[in-house]
Amino acid sequence: MNRRLSSLPLARWLVGGLAVGLSLSCGPNPPPDPDRYLPDPKLAREALEKSLQAWRASPGIERTVTTIRPIMFVEQQQPAGQRLRTFEILGETAGYEGYRRLLAKLDLEDPDESTTVAYYVFGQGPIWVYRAEDFDMIMHMDKTMMPAPPPAPAAPGAGKPSIDDAQP
């Protein structure tokens, strides 16, 4: 019986140590690295340049890409068919975690205008090139910002009183 009592403190120490060791290994996972989808600065610049070159070459280019391509270009702020005459990539500016923010000067025609815009570039395959306003609009969209649905077409017999319209 003495032998049994003397081994009890040792067992408590072992169980306690095991519990502490396991609880330390069960902690929360570290947060994911926000830069895991961040393209290399040179690749980000090249992706923006290729996107703008494609727009300049063809004003009718699909500026909201619906099929997966190596570079996904999203630019909805300019009217469809507006030509990009010239562009100059001004460089990268500070952005948030997870994307590169590049500024570009765009010279447009039909109508003529010159504007400096920001593009967010992120992803590893595909690389996404988003006009900043388009991306911000998507990130802050909620039901109140969506346009009202068009009125439903009138059904045959619409406007005529029905049994449901009768008052008791």
Secondary structure, DSSP 8 states (H G I E B T S, - for coil): -HHHHHHHHHHHHHHHHHHHHHHHHTS------GGGG---HHHHHHHHHHHHHHHHH-TT--SB--S--SEEEE--SS-TT-EEEEEEEEEEE---TT-EEEEEEEEEETTTEEEEEEEEEE-SSSEEEEEHHHHHHHHT--GGGS---------TTTTS--GGG---
